[in-house]
Amino acid sequence: MPRPSKKSRSLRRIHVKTPGGRTTVHYKYRKPKAAKCSCGAVLKGIVRERPYKMKKIAKTKKRPTRPYGGVLCSRCLRKMLVEKARNK
Ligand SMILES: [Zn+2]
């Protein structure tokens, strides 16, 4: 039986095969939802991790290195840039 705190469904259950051949259950926190653009599209190239893991990952590995990378999707960025160029 797992300890009572591990019975929570907010924890993910991962079946891990041990070197001895047994399968045991490991409990891990669920990953946060994927980052989204203002248009609703899921942002690609964005790391889905908890804050304590995000701290360990390099900034360049967390989001695309372009203007508004990690904020706008590529389609919205392109639209915005065209719009900006028109208004000048
Ligand atoms: Zn968008």
PDB file of the backbone (N, CA, C, O) and the ligand in Angstrom, with CONECT records:
HET     ZN  A 101       1
ATOM      1  N   MET A   1       0.853  -1.208   0.000  1.00  0.00           N
ATOM      2  CA  MET A   1       0.000   0.000   0.000  1.00  0.00           C
ATOM      3  C   MET A   1       0.880   1.246   0.000  1.00  0.00           C
ATOM      4  O   MET A   1       1.874   1.307   0.723  1.00  0.00           O
ATOM      5  N   PRO A   2       0.516   2.234  -0.806  1.00  0.00           N
ATOM      6  CA  PRO A   2       1.281   3.483  -0.770  1.00  0.00           C
ATOM      7  C   PRO A   2       0.941   4.283   0.476  1.00  0.00           C
ATOM      8  O   PRO A   2      -0.128   4.111   1.062  1.00  0.00           O
ATOM      9  N   ARG A   3       1.853   5.157   0.876  1.00  0.00           N
ATOM     10  CA  ARG A   3       1.550   6.011   2.010  1.00  0.00           C
ATOM     11  C   ARG A   3       0.412   6.958   1.607  1.00  0.00           C
ATOM     12  O   ARG A   3       0.284   7.314   0.435  1.00  0.00           O
ATOM     13  N   PRO A   4      -0.406   7.360   2.573  1.00  0.00           N
ATOM     14  CA  PRO A   4      -1.598   8.148   2.252  1.00  0.00           C
ATOM     15  C   PRO A   4      -1.331   9.362   1.368  1.00  0.00           C
ATOM     16  O   PRO A   4      -2.144   9.674   0.498  1.00  0.00           O
ATOM     17  N   SER A   5      -0.200  10.060   1.572  1.00  0.00           N
ATOM     18  CA  SER A   5       0.068  11.252   0.773  1.00  0.00           C
ATOM     19  C   SER A   5       0.306  10.915  -0.703  1.00  0.00           C
ATOM     20  O   SER A   5       0.156  11.772  -1.574  1.00  0.00           O
ATOM     21  N   LYS A   6       0.674   9.667  -0.971  1.00  0.00           N
ATOM     22  CA  LYS A   6       0.950   9.256  -2.353  1.00  0.00           C
ATOM     23  C   LYS A   6      -0.318   8.822  -3.081  1.00  0.00           C
ATOM     24  O   LYS A   6      -0.292   8.578  -4.288  1.00  0.00           O
ATOM     25  N   LYS A   7      -1.425   8.725  -2.353  1.00  0.00           N
ATOM     26  CA  LYS A   7      -2.658   8.268  -2.978  1.00  0.00           C
ATOM     27  C   LYS A   7      -3.361   9.375  -3.748  1.00  0.00           C
ATOM     28  O   LYS A   7      -4.333   9.130  -4.462  1.00  0.00           O
ATOM     29  N   SER A   8      -2.854  10.607  -3.592  1.00  0.00           N
ATOM     30  CA  SER A   8      -3.480  11.745  -4.256  1.00  0.00           C
ATOM     31  C   SER A   8      -3.419  11.581  -5.774  1.00  0.00           C
ATOM     32  O   SER A   8      -2.410  11.147  -6.330  1.00  0.00           O
ATOM     33  N   ARG A   9      -4.529  11.941  -6.429  1.00  0.00           N
ATOM     34  CA  ARG A   9      -4.576  11.820  -7.891  1.00  0.00           C
ATOM     35  C   ARG A   9      -3.889  12.993  -8.578  1.00  0.00           C
ATOM     36  O   ARG A   9      -3.767  13.009  -9.803  1.00  0.00           O
ATOM     37  N   SER A  10      -3.438  13.978  -7.796  1.00  0.00           N
ATOM     38  CA  SER A  10      -2.677  15.062  -8.420  1.00  0.00           C
ATOM     39  C   SER A  10      -1.265  14.594  -8.737  1.00  0.00           C
ATOM     40  O   SER A  10      -0.493  15.303  -9.382  1.00  0.00           O
ATOM     41  N   LEU A  11      -0.938  13.390  -8.275  1.00  0.00           N
ATOM     42  CA  LEU A  11       0.362  12.811  -8.603  1.00  0.00           C
ATOM     43  C   LEU A  11       0.218  11.837  -9.763  1.00  0.00           C
ATOM     44  O   LEU A  11      -0.772  11.115  -9.887  1.00  0.00           O
ATOM     45  N   ARG A  12       1.233  11.846 -10.597  1.00  0.00           N
ATOM     46  CA  ARG A  12       1.262  10.956 -11.744  1.00  0.00           C
ATOM     47  C   ARG A  12       1.831   9.624 -11.300  1.00  0.00           C
ATOM     48  O   ARG A  12       2.774   9.597 -10.510  1.00  0.00           O
ATOM     49  N   ARG A  13       1.290   8.527 -11.781  1.00  0.00           N
ATOM     50  CA  ARG A  13       1.834   7.208 -11.441  1.00  0.00           C
ATOM     51  C   ARG A  13       2.640   6.676 -12.617  1.00  0.00           C
ATOM     52  O   ARG A  13       2.138   6.536 -13.732  1.00  0.00           O
ATOM     53  N   ILE A  14       3.887   6.387 -12.336  1.00  0.00           N
ATOM     54  CA  ILE A  14       4.763   5.881 -13.392  1.00  0.00           C
ATOM     55  C   ILE A  14       5.202   4.480 -13.012  1.00  0.00           C
ATOM     56  O   ILE A  14       5.758   4.271 -11.934  1.00  0.00           O
ATOM     57  N   HIS A  15       4.956   3.530 -13.884  1.00  0.00           N
ATOM     58  CA  HIS A  15       5.384   2.154 -13.634  1.00  0.00           C
ATOM     59  C   HIS A  15       6.818   2.005 -14.106  1.00  0.00           C
ATOM     60  O   HIS A  15       7.124   2.202 -15.282  1.00  0.00           O
ATOM     61  N   VAL A  16       7.691   1.654 -13.173  1.00  0.00           N
ATOM     62  CA  VAL A  16       9.116   1.560 -13.472  1.00  0.00           C
ATOM     63  C   VAL A  16       9.565   0.125 -13.259  1.00  0.00           C
ATOM     64  O   VAL A  16       9.260  -0.499 -12.243  1.00  0.00           O
ATOM     65  N   LYS A  17      10.294  -0.378 -14.238  1.00  0.00           N
ATOM     66  CA  LYS A  17      10.813  -1.735 -14.115  1.00  0.00           C
ATOM     67  C   LYS A  17      12.168  -1.666 -13.404  1.00  0.00           C
ATOM     68  O   LYS A  17      13.074  -0.960 -13.848  1.00  0.00           O
ATOM     69  N   THR A  18      12.294  -2.391 -12.317  1.00  0.00           N
ATOM     70  CA  THR A  18      13.532  -2.360 -11.536  1.00  0.00           C
ATOM     71  C   THR A  18      14.536  -3.352 -12.131  1.00  0.00           C
ATOM     72  O   THR A  18      14.159  -4.240 -12.896  1.00  0.00           O
ATOM     73  N   PRO A  19      15.805  -3.197 -11.779  1.00  0.00           N
ATOM     74  CA  PRO A  19      16.801  -4.147 -12.285  1.00  0.00           C
ATOM     75  C   PRO A  19      16.492  -5.600 -11.903  1.00  0.00           C
ATOM     76  O   PRO A  19      16.895  -6.525 -12.608  1.00  0.00           O
ATOM     77  N   GLY A  20      15.787  -5.797 -10.802  1.00  0.00           N
ATOM     78  CA  GLY A  20      15.444  -7.147 -10.370  1.00  0.00           C
ATOM     79  C   GLY A  20      14.290  -7.755 -11.138  1.00  0.00           C
ATOM     80  O   GLY A  20      13.944  -8.916 -10.918  1.00  0.00           O
ATOM     81  N   GLY A  21      13.689  -6.990 -12.037  1.00  0.00           N
ATOM     82  CA  GLY A  21      12.612  -7.511 -12.857  1.00  0.00           C
ATOM     83  C   GLY A  21      11.221  -7.181 -12.351  1.00  0.00           C
ATOM     84  O   GLY A  21      10.237  -7.410 -13.054  1.00  0.00           O
ATOM     85  N   ARG A  22      11.123  -6.636 -11.120  1.00  0.00           N
ATOM     86  CA  ARG A  22       9.810  -6.266 -10.587  1.00  0.00           C
ATOM     87  C   ARG A  22       9.380  -4.938 -11.189  1.00  0.00           C
ATOM     88  O   ARG A  22      10.218  -4.141 -11.612  1.00  0.00           O
ATOM     89  N   THR A  23       8.097  -4.707 -11.227  1.00  0.00           N
ATOM     90  CA  THR A  23       7.586  -3.414 -11.664  1.00  0.00           C
ATOM     91  C   THR A  23       7.053  -2.685 -10.445  1.00  0.00           C
ATOM     92  O   THR A  23       6.187  -3.200  -9.739  1.00  0.00           O
ATOM     93  N   THR A  24       7.568  -1.489 -10.196  1.00  0.00           N
ATOM     94  CA  THR A  24       7.105  -0.704  -9.057  1.00  0.00           C
ATOM     95  C   THR A  24       6.486   0.586  -9.556  1.00  0.00           C
ATOM     96  O   THR A  24       6.696   0.998 -10.697  1.00  0.00           O
ATOM     97  N   VAL A  25       5.723   1.212  -8.683  1.00  0.00           N
ATOM     98  CA  VAL A  25       5.060   2.467  -9.042  1.00  0.00           C
ATOM     99  C   VAL A  25       5.833   3.623  -8.437  1.00  0.00           C
ATOM    100  O   VAL A  25       6.094   3.640  -7.234  1.00  0.00           O
ATOM    101  N   HIS A  26       6.199   4.587  -9.265  1.00  0.00           N
ATOM    102  CA  HIS A  26       6.816   5.816  -8.783  1.00  0.00           C
ATOM    103  C   HIS A  26       5.789   6.929  -8.908  1.00  0.00           C
ATOM    104  O   HIS A  26       5.015   6.967  -9.864  1.00  0.00           O
ATOM    105  N   TYR A  27       5.787   7.833  -7.939  1.00  0.00           N
ATOM    106  CA  TYR A  27       4.828   8.928  -7.929  1.00  0.00           C
ATOM    107  C   TYR A  27       5.542  10.224  -8.253  1.00  0.00           C
ATOM    108  O   TYR A  27       6.535  10.576  -7.618  1.00  0.00           O
ATOM    109  N   LYS A  28       5.028  10.928  -9.247  1.00  0.00           N
ATOM    110  CA  LYS A  28       5.663  12.196  -9.644  1.00  0.00           C
ATOM    111  C   LYS A  28       4.592  13.241  -9.864  1.00  0.00           C
ATOM    112  O   LYS A  28       3.443  12.926 -10.175  1.00  0.00           O
ATOM    113  N   TYR A  29       4.996  14.511  -9.694  1.00  0.00           N
ATOM    114  CA  TYR A  29       4.072  15.613  -9.937  1.00  0.00           C
ATOM    115  C   TYR A  29       3.758  15.690 -11.419  1.00  0.00           C
ATOM    116  O   TYR A  29       4.606  15.392 -12.261  1.00  0.00           O
ATOM    117  N   ARG A  30       2.541  16.089 -11.730  1.00  0.00           N
ATOM    118  CA  ARG A  30       2.159  16.250 -13.127  1.00  0.00           C
ATOM    119  C   ARG A  30       2.817  17.492 -13.707  1.00  0.00           C
ATOM    120  O   ARG A  30       3.155  18.432 -12.988  1.00  0.00           O
ATOM    121  N   LYS A  31       2.990  17.473 -15.028  1.00  0.00           N
ATOM    122  CA  LYS A  31       3.589  18.627 -15.690  1.00  0.00           C
ATOM    123  C   LYS A  31       2.525  19.699 -15.888  1.00  0.00           C
ATOM    124  O   LYS A  31       1.346  19.377 -16.042  1.00  0.00           O
ATOM    125  N   PRO A  32       2.928  20.980 -15.885  1.00  0.00           N
ATOM    126  CA  PRO A  32       1.954  22.031 -16.121  1.00  0.00           C
ATOM    127  C   PRO A  32       1.447  22.003 -17.562  1.00  0.00           C
ATOM    128  O   PRO A  32       2.040  21.354 -18.424  1.00  0.00           O
ATOM    129  N   LYS A  33       0.341  22.716 -17.816  1.00  0.00           N
ATOM    130  CA  LYS A  33      -0.222  22.746 -19.158  1.00  0.00           C
ATOM    131  C   LYS A  33       0.728  23.472 -20.102  1.00  0.00           C
ATOM    132  O   LYS A  33       1.550  24.282 -19.673  1.00  0.00           O
ATOM    133  N   ALA A  34       0.606  23.173 -21.383  1.00  0.00           N
ATOM    134  CA  ALA A  34       1.485  23.774 -22.387  1.00  0.00           C
ATOM    135  C   ALA A  34       1.191  25.266 -22.510  1.00  0.00           C
ATOM    136  O   ALA A  34       0.045  25.695 -22.374  1.00  0.00           O
ATOM    137  N   ALA A  35       2.242  26.057 -22.770  1.00  0.00           N
ATOM    138  CA  ALA A  35       2.081  27.497 -22.956  1.00  0.00           C
ATOM    139  C   ALA A  35       1.310  27.757 -24.243  1.00  0.00           C
ATOM    140  O   ALA A  35       1.457  27.042 -25.234  1.00  0.00           O
ATOM    141  N   LYS A  36       0.470  28.816 -24.200  1.00  0.00           N
ATOM    142  CA  LYS A  36      -0.354  29.100 -25.366  1.00  0.00           C
ATOM    143  C   LYS A  36      -0.175  30.535 -25.828  1.00  0.00           C
ATOM    144  O   LYS A  36       0.156  31.420 -25.040  1.00  0.00           O
ATOM    145  N   CYS A  37      -0.398  30.753 -27.122  1.00  0.00           N
ATOM    146  CA  CYS A  37      -0.373  32.089 -27.706  1.00  0.00           C
ATOM    147  C   CYS A  37      -1.721  32.743 -27.423  1.00  0.00           C
ATOM    148  O   CYS A  37      -2.663  32.078 -26.993  1.00  0.00           O
ATOM    149  N   SER A  38      -1.809  34.071 -27.669  1.00  0.00           N
ATOM    150  CA  SER A  38      -3.079  34.765 -27.435  1.00  0.00           C
ATOM    151  C   SER A  38      -4.165  34.275 -28.385  1.00  0.00           C
ATOM    152  O   SER A  38      -5.352  34.442 -28.103  1.00  0.00           O
ATOM    153  N   CYS A  39      -3.768  33.664 -29.521  1.00  0.00           N
ATOM    154  CA  CYS A  39      -4.747  33.128 -30.471  1.00  0.00           C
ATOM    155  C   CYS A  39      -5.232  31.748 -30.044  1.00  0.00           C
ATOM    156  O   CYS A  39      -6.186  31.220 -30.615  1.00  0.00           O
ATOM    157  N   GLY A  40      -4.579  31.162 -29.041  1.00  0.00           N
ATOM    158  CA  GLY A  40      -5.015  29.858 -28.545  1.00  0.00           C
ATOM    159  C   GLY A  40      -4.163  28.702 -28.999  1.00  0.00           C
ATOM    160  O   GLY A  40      -4.339  27.577 -28.531  1.00  0.00           O
ATOM    161  N   ALA A  41      -3.234  28.964 -29.911  1.00  0.00           N
ATOM    162  CA  ALA A  41      -2.368  27.890 -30.417  1.00  0.00           C
ATOM    163  C   ALA A  41      -1.328  27.523 -29.367  1.00  0.00           C
ATOM    164  O   ALA A  41      -0.831  28.382 -28.638  1.00  0.00           O
ATOM    165  N   VAL A  42      -1.011  26.250 -29.300  1.00  0.00           N
ATOM    166  CA  VAL A  42       0.019  25.780 -28.363  1.00  0.00           C
ATOM    167  C   VAL A  42       1.380  26.230 -28.893  1.00  0.00           C
ATOM    168  O   VAL A  42       1.696  26.028 -30.065  1.00  0.00           O
ATOM    169  N   LEU A  43       2.173  26.838 -28.027  1.00  0.00           N
ATOM    170  CA  LEU A  43       3.488  27.333 -28.436  1.00  0.00           C
ATOM    171  C   LEU A  43       4.466  26.172 -28.525  1.00  0.00           C
ATOM    172  O   LEU A  43       4.637  25.412 -27.573  1.00  0.00           O
ATOM    173  N   LYS A  44       5.101  26.048 -29.678  1.00  0.00           N
ATOM    174  CA  LYS A  44       6.064  24.965 -29.887  1.00  0.00           C
ATOM    175  C   LYS A  44       7.429  25.399 -29.360  1.00  0.00           C
ATOM    176  O   LYS A  44       7.743  26.589 -29.327  1.00  0.00           O
ATOM    177  N   GLY A  45       8.222  24.438 -28.957  1.00  0.00           N
ATOM    178  CA  GLY A  45       9.581  24.736 -28.496  1.00  0.00           C
ATOM    179  C   GLY A  45       9.637  25.302 -27.100  1.00  0.00           C
ATOM    180  O   GLY A  45      10.677  25.806 -26.675  1.00  0.00           O
ATOM    181  N   ILE A  46       8.512  25.225 -26.365  1.00  0.00           N
ATOM    182  CA  ILE A  46       8.471  25.717 -24.992  1.00  0.00           C
ATOM    183  C   ILE A  46       8.532  24.512 -24.064  1.00  0.00           C
ATOM    184  O   ILE A  46       7.791  23.546 -24.245  1.00  0.00           O
ATOM    185  N   VAL A  47       9.409  24.570 -23.077  1.00  0.00           N
ATOM    186  CA  VAL A  47       9.569  23.458 -22.139  1.00  0.00           C
ATOM    187  C   VAL A  47       8.384  23.435 -21.179  1.00  0.00           C
ATOM    188  O   VAL A  47       7.962  24.464 -20.650  1.00  0.00           O
ATOM    189  N   ARG A  48       7.863  22.225 -20.972  1.00  0.00           N
ATOM    190  CA  ARG A  48       6.741  22.030 -20.038  1.00  0.00           C
ATOM    191  C   ARG A  48       7.293  21.405 -18.781  1.00  0.00           C
ATOM    192  O   ARG A  48       7.355  20.181 -18.665  1.00  0.00           O
ATOM    193  N   GLU A  49       7.694  22.234 -17.839  1.00  0.00           N
ATOM    194  CA  GLU A  49       8.248  21.700 -16.591  1.00  0.00           C
ATOM    195  C   GLU A  49       7.815  22.539 -15.407  1.00  0.00           C
ATOM    196  O   GLU A  49       7.331  23.661 -15.559  1.00  0.00           O
ATOM    197  N   ARG A  50       7.998  21.980 -14.238  1.00  0.00           N
ATOM    198  CA  ARG A  50       7.700  22.702 -13.006  1.00  0.00           C
ATOM    199  C   ARG A  50       8.799  23.730 -12.736  1.00  0.00           C
ATOM    200  O   ARG A  50       9.924  23.564 -13.208  1.00  0.00           O
ATOM    201  N   PRO A  51       8.489  24.790 -11.983  1.00  0.00           N
ATOM    202  CA  PRO A  51       9.461  25.870 -11.788  1.00  0.00           C
ATOM    203  C   PRO A  51      10.822  25.424 -11.294  1.00  0.00           C
ATOM    204  O   PRO A  51      11.837  25.980 -11.713  1.00  0.00           O
ATOM    205  N   TYR A  52      10.870  24.426 -10.407  1.00  0.00           N
ATOM    206  CA  TYR A  52      12.170  24.009  -9.883  1.00  0.00           C
ATOM    207  C   TYR A  52      13.037  23.357 -10.952  1.00  0.00           C
ATOM    208  O   TYR A  52      14.264  23.365 -10.848  1.00  0.00           O
ATOM    209  N   LYS A  53      12.409  22.798 -11.973  1.00  0.00           N
ATOM    210  CA  LYS A  53      13.174  22.218 -13.073  1.00  0.00           C
ATOM    211  C   LYS A  53      13.509  23.276 -14.116  1.00  0.00           C
ATOM    212  O   LYS A  53      14.551  23.216 -14.769  1.00  0.00           O
ATOM    213  N   MET A  54      12.593  24.262 -14.262  1.00  0.00           N
ATOM    214  CA  MET A  54      12.812  25.344 -15.215  1.00  0.00           C
ATOM    215  C   MET A  54      14.064  26.116 -14.849  1.00  0.00           C
ATOM    216  O   MET A  54      14.771  26.618 -15.723  1.00  0.00           O
ATOM    217  N   LYS A  55      14.337  26.211 -13.555  1.00  0.00           N
ATOM    218  CA  LYS A  55      15.487  26.960 -13.078  1.00  0.00           C
ATOM    219  C   LYS A  55      16.796  26.347 -13.577  1.00  0.00           C
ATOM    220  O   LYS A  55      17.780  27.051 -13.807  1.00  0.00           O
ATOM    221  N   LYS A  56      16.787  25.033 -13.737  1.00  0.00           N
ATOM    222  CA  LYS A  56      18.013  24.329 -14.114  1.00  0.00           C
ATOM    223  C   LYS A  56      18.248  24.331 -15.625  1.00  0.00           C
ATOM    224  O   LYS A  56      19.360  24.075 -16.087  1.00  0.00           O
ATOM    225  N   ILE A  57      17.195  24.620 -16.388  1.00  0.00           N
ATOM    226  CA  ILE A  57      17.307  24.574 -17.844  1.00  0.00           C
ATOM    227  C   ILE A  57      17.804  25.926 -18.360  1.00  0.00           C
ATOM    228  O   ILE A  57      17.402  26.975 -17.856  1.00  0.00           O
ATOM    229  N   ALA A  58      18.677  25.896 -19.365  1.00  0.00           N
ATOM    230  CA  ALA A  58      19.201  27.125 -19.959  1.00  0.00           C
ATOM    231  C   ALA A  58      18.086  27.898 -20.643  1.00  0.00           C
ATOM    232  O   ALA A  58      17.148  27.313 -21.184  1.00  0.00           O
ATOM    233  N   LYS A  59      18.200  29.224 -20.612  1.00  0.00           N
ATOM    234  CA  LYS A  59      17.172  30.087 -21.189  1.00  0.00           C
ATOM    235  C   LYS A  59      16.945  29.768 -22.664  1.00  0.00           C
ATOM    236  O   LYS A  59      15.808  29.769 -23.137  1.00  0.00           O
ATOM    237  N   THR A  60      18.036  29.494 -23.392  1.00  0.00           N
ATOM    238  CA  THR A  60      17.923  29.235 -24.825  1.00  0.00           C
ATOM    239  C   THR A  60      17.199  27.926 -25.121  1.00  0.00           C
ATOM    240  O   THR A  60      16.716  27.715 -26.233  1.00  0.00           O
ATOM    241  N   LYS A  61      17.125  27.050 -24.121  1.00  0.00           N
ATOM    242  CA  LYS A  61      16.442  25.771 -24.332  1.00  0.00           C
ATOM    243  C   LYS A  61      14.979  25.842 -23.908  1.00  0.00           C
ATOM    244  O   LYS A  61      14.233  24.878 -24.080  1.00  0.00           O
ATOM    245  N   LYS A  62      14.567  26.983 -23.354  1.00  0.00           N
ATOM    246  CA  LYS A  62      13.200  27.104 -22.860  1.00  0.00           C
ATOM    247  C   LYS A  62      12.236  27.708 -23.860  1.00  0.00           C
ATOM    248  O   LYS A  62      11.034  27.445 -23.803  1.00  0.00           O
ATOM    249  N   ARG A  63      12.752  28.521 -24.785  1.00  0.00           N
ATOM    250  CA  ARG A  63      11.859  29.152 -25.765  1.00  0.00           C
ATOM    251  C   ARG A  63      12.638  29.471 -27.028  1.00  0.00           C
ATOM    252  O   ARG A  63      13.866  29.537 -26.992  1.00  0.00           O
ATOM    253  N   PRO A  64      11.929  29.675 -28.176  1.00  0.00           N
ATOM    254  CA  PRO A  64      12.609  29.992 -29.426  1.00  0.00           C
ATOM    255  C   PRO A  64      13.311  31.342 -29.310  1.00  0.00           C
ATOM    256  O   PRO A  64      12.779  32.272 -28.705  1.00  0.00           O
ATOM    257  N   THR A  65      14.501  31.447 -29.889  1.00  0.00           N
ATOM    258  CA  THR A  65      15.256  32.695 -29.792  1.00  0.00           C
ATOM    259  C   THR A  65      14.918  33.591 -30.977  1.00  0.00           C
ATOM    260  O   THR A  65      15.707  33.735 -31.911  1.00  0.00           O
ATOM    261  N   ARG A  66      13.767  34.172 -30.924  1.00  0.00           N
ATOM    262  CA  ARG A  66      13.355  35.170 -31.919  1.00  0.00           C
ATOM    263  C   ARG A  66      12.519  36.193 -31.171  1.00  0.00           C
ATOM    264  O   ARG A  66      12.076  35.927 -30.054  1.00  0.00           O
ATOM    265  N   PRO A  67      12.289  37.388 -31.779  1.00  0.00           N
ATOM    266  CA  PRO A  67      11.459  38.364 -31.073  1.00  0.00           C
ATOM    267  C   PRO A  67      10.117  37.744 -30.705  1.00  0.00           C
ATOM    268  O   PRO A  67       9.517  37.038 -31.515  1.00  0.00           O
ATOM    269  N   TYR A  68       9.655  37.998 -29.522  1.00  0.00           N
ATOM    270  CA  TYR A  68       8.393  37.469 -28.986  1.00  0.00           C
ATOM    271  C   TYR A  68       8.381  35.943 -28.917  1.00  0.00           C
ATOM    272  O   TYR A  68       7.312  35.335 -28.876  1.00  0.00           O
ATOM    273  N   GLY A  69       9.564  35.319 -28.903  1.00  0.00           N
ATOM    274  CA  GLY A  69       9.643  33.861 -28.752  1.00  0.00           C
ATOM    275  C   GLY A  69       9.117  33.466 -27.383  1.00  0.00           C
ATOM    276  O   GLY A  69       9.559  34.016 -26.374  1.00  0.00           O
ATOM    277  N   GLY A  70       8.197  32.540 -27.328  1.00  0.00           N
ATOM    278  CA  GLY A  70       7.610  32.126 -26.057  1.00  0.00           C
ATOM    279  C   GLY A  70       6.420  32.960 -25.653  1.00  0.00           C
ATOM    280  O   GLY A  70       5.818  32.711 -24.609  1.00  0.00           O
ATOM    281  N   VAL A  71       6.061  33.960 -26.469  1.00  0.00           N
ATOM    282  CA  VAL A  71       4.900  34.807 -26.175  1.00  0.00           C
ATOM    283  C   VAL A  71       3.871  34.665 -27.291  1.00  0.00           C
ATOM    284  O   VAL A  71       2.692  34.408 -27.049  1.00  0.00           O
ATOM    285  N   LEU A  72       4.361  34.845 -28.541  1.00  0.00           N
ATOM    286  CA  LEU A  72       3.474  34.733 -29.695  1.00  0.00           C
ATOM    287  C   LEU A  72       3.875  33.533 -30.535  1.00  0.00           C
ATOM    288  O   LEU A  72       5.046  33.154 -30.576  1.00  0.00           O
ATOM    289  N   CYS A  73       2.888  32.934 -31.210  1.00  0.00           N
ATOM    290  CA  CYS A  73       3.209  31.861 -32.140  1.00  0.00           C
ATOM    291  C   CYS A  73       3.774  32.500 -33.412  1.00  0.00           C
ATOM    292  O   CYS A  73       3.638  33.707 -33.613  1.00  0.00           O
ATOM    293  N   SER A  74       4.405  31.697 -34.264  1.00  0.00           N
ATOM    294  CA  SER A  74       5.094  32.253 -35.425  1.00  0.00           C
ATOM    295  C   SER A  74       4.121  32.948 -36.374  1.00  0.00           C
ATOM    296  O   SER A  74       4.464  33.946 -37.006  1.00  0.00           O
ATOM    297  N   ARG A  75       2.894  32.407 -36.469  1.00  0.00           N
ATOM    298  CA  ARG A  75       1.910  33.010 -37.371  1.00  0.00           C
ATOM    299  C   ARG A  75       1.502  34.400 -36.892  1.00  0.00           C
ATOM    300  O   ARG A  75       1.435  35.348 -37.674  1.00  0.00           O
ATOM    301  N   CYS A  76       1.226  34.504 -35.570  1.00  0.00           N
ATOM    302  CA  CYS A  76       0.814  35.790 -35.011  1.00  0.00           C
ATOM    303  C   CYS A  76       1.947  36.798 -35.094  1.00  0.00           C
ATOM    304  O   CYS A  76       1.710  37.980 -35.343  1.00  0.00           O
ATOM    305  N   LEU A  77       3.178  36.342 -34.887  1.00  0.00           N
ATOM    306  CA  LEU A  77       4.337  37.236 -34.955  1.00  0.00           C
ATOM    307  C   LEU A  77       4.450  37.807 -36.365  1.00  0.00           C
ATOM    308  O   LEU A  77       4.635  39.011 -36.544  1.00  0.00           O
ATOM    309  N   ARG A  78       4.339  36.937 -37.356  1.00  0.00           N
ATOM    310  CA  ARG A  78       4.449  37.363 -38.746  1.00  0.00           C
ATOM    311  C   ARG A  78       3.373  38.412 -39.056  1.00  0.00           C
ATOM    312  O   ARG A  78       3.648  39.439 -39.677  1.00  0.00           O
ATOM    313  N   LYS A  79       2.137  38.128 -38.608  1.00  0.00           N
ATOM    314  CA  LYS A  79       1.034  39.064 -38.827  1.00  0.00           C
ATOM    315  C   LYS A  79       1.336  40.412 -38.197  1.00  0.00           C
ATOM    316  O   LYS A  79       1.138  41.461 -38.810  1.00  0.00           O
ATOM    317  N   MET A  80       1.832  40.363 -36.925  1.00  0.00           N
ATOM    318  CA  MET A  80       2.106  41.580 -36.184  1.00  0.00           C
ATOM    319  C   MET A  80       3.183  42.408 -36.861  1.00  0.00           C
ATOM    320  O   MET A  80       3.068  43.631 -36.944  1.00  0.00           O
ATOM    321  N   LEU A  81       4.245  41.743 -37.354  1.00  0.00           N
ATOM    322  CA  LEU A  81       5.336  42.456 -37.994  1.00  0.00           C
ATOM    323  C   LEU A  81       4.884  43.118 -39.279  1.00  0.00           C
ATOM    324  O   LEU A  81       5.284  44.243 -39.577  1.00  0.00           O
ATOM    325  N   VAL A  82       4.050  42.424 -40.043  1.00  0.00           N
ATOM    326  CA  VAL A  82       3.511  42.986 -41.281  1.00  0.00           C
ATOM    327  C   VAL A  82       2.670  44.212 -40.956  1.00  0.00           C
ATOM    328  O   VAL A  82       2.748  45.239 -41.630  1.00  0.00           O
ATOM    329  N   GLU A  83       1.864  44.081 -39.905  1.00  0.00           N
ATOM    330  CA  GLU A  83       0.984  45.180 -39.488  1.00  0.00           C
ATOM    331  C   GLU A  83       1.813  46.396 -39.057  1.00  0.00           C
ATOM    332  O   GLU A  83       1.493  47.534 -39.400  1.00  0.00           O
ATOM    333  N   LYS A  84       2.879  46.133 -38.301  1.00  0.00           N
ATOM    334  CA  LYS A  84       3.749  47.216 -37.835  1.00  0.00           C
ATOM    335  C   LYS A  84       4.407  47.929 -39.011  1.00  0.00           C
ATOM    336  O   LYS A  84       4.486  49.157 -39.027  1.00  0.00           O
ATOM    337  N   ALA A  85       4.883  47.156 -40.003  1.00  0.00           N
ATOM    338  CA  ALA A  85       5.561  47.732 -41.162  1.00  0.00           C
ATOM    339  C   ALA A  85       4.597  48.579 -41.980  1.00  0.00           C
ATOM    340  O   ALA A  85       4.989  49.592 -42.559  1.00  0.00           O
ATOM    341  N   ARG A  86       3.334  48.161 -42.026  1.00  0.00           N
ATOM    342  CA  ARG A  86       2.329  48.908 -42.781  1.00  0.00           C
ATOM    343  C   ARG A  86       2.046  50.266 -42.159  1.00  0.00           C
ATOM    344  O   ARG A  86       1.888  51.269 -42.855  1.00  0.00           O
ATOM    345  N   ASN A  87       1.987  50.275 -40.834  1.00  0.00           N
ATOM    346  CA  ASN A  87       1.621  51.496 -40.126  1.00  0.00           C
ATOM    347  C   ASN A  87       2.724  52.553 -40.125  1.00  0.00           C
ATOM    348  O   ASN A  87       2.474  53.701 -39.758  1.00  0.00           O
ATOM    349  N   LYS A  88       3.940  52.181 -40.533  1.00  0.00           N
ATOM    350  CA  LYS A  88       5.042  53.149 -40.484  1.00  0.00           C
ATOM    351  C   LYS A  88       5.011  54.086 -41.687  1.00  0.00           C
ATOM    352  O   LYS A  88       5.866  54.963 -41.808  1.00  0.00           O
TER     353      LYS A  88
HETATM  354 ZN    ZN A 101      -0.928  32.945 -32.186  1.00  0.00          ZN2+
END
